[in-house]
Amino acid sequence: MGHPPLEFSDCYLDSPDFRERLKCYEQELERTNKFIKDVIKDGSALISAMRKLFSPSESLFSVSSQECTPSVGLHTAYCISS
């Protein structure tokens, strides 16, 4: 969706056509601004959800890694299960 260009001469004359074209640009800017705010809000919600999702697994991993004992001569560890 393209908008007609805003001409300086129309601005200087302040014609009704210029005001109508300017109004179209303002409406498009308002829609774009709302879209950007929604993207920021959704991004923040996603980051918050990811933190909640991975926070328990990180603490669980740190506890389970303390219970692991390394095997002799191998690069793997075997965990003690209770």
N, C-alpha and C positions, 0 to 999 in steps of 0.2 A: 504494500500500500504506500504509494508515494504522495508526497504533499507538493503543491505548487510552491515554487521558490518565493522567498520573501525579498522583495526589491526595496532598495533604499529609497527610491523615488516615491514608492507607495507609502513607505513609513513617514516620509516627510509630509506627504499630502494627507495622511491619516484617513484614507478612504474606507468606506464600509467593507469593500472587498478585502482590503488589507487586514482589517480587524477580524474578519471571518477566517482568513487563512491563519492569522496569529492564534486564534482560538483553537483551531485544529492542532496546531503545534503544541499548545499548552495542554490540551487533552491527551495527546500522545505522550508527553512528558509525565503527566500524572499517572497514566497507565504503566509506563516504564518504571517510575519510582515505586509504585505499588508492587510490581513484579519483583524488583530488586529486594524490597523489604521482605516479601514472602520467601524469596530464595535464602536470604540471610536467616530468617526465622526457621525455615526447614533445615538449613545446614546446621544451625545451633542445636536443634532437636536431634538431628542425626548424630552429631558429635557427643551429645549428652547420653544418648542411647548406647553408643559404642563404648563410652567410658563405663557405663553400668554393666554392659555385657562382658567386657574384658577385665574389669576390676576383680571380680571374684575368681576368675580363672588364673589370674596372675598370683593372687595370694595362695590359692590352692596349689599352684605349681611350686611356689617357694616352700611350702610346707612339705609337699611330697618329695622335693629334691633333697631335703634334709634327712629324710628317712631312707634314702638310697645309699647303698654301699657299693663302692667300686669293686669290680672283679679283678683278680690278679692277672696281669698280662693282657687284658682286653681293654678296649676303649669304651665299652658300654658299662652301664651300671644296672645292678639288679636291685629292685626295691623290695623292702621287707613289708609284707602285707600282714595286717593284724586281723 
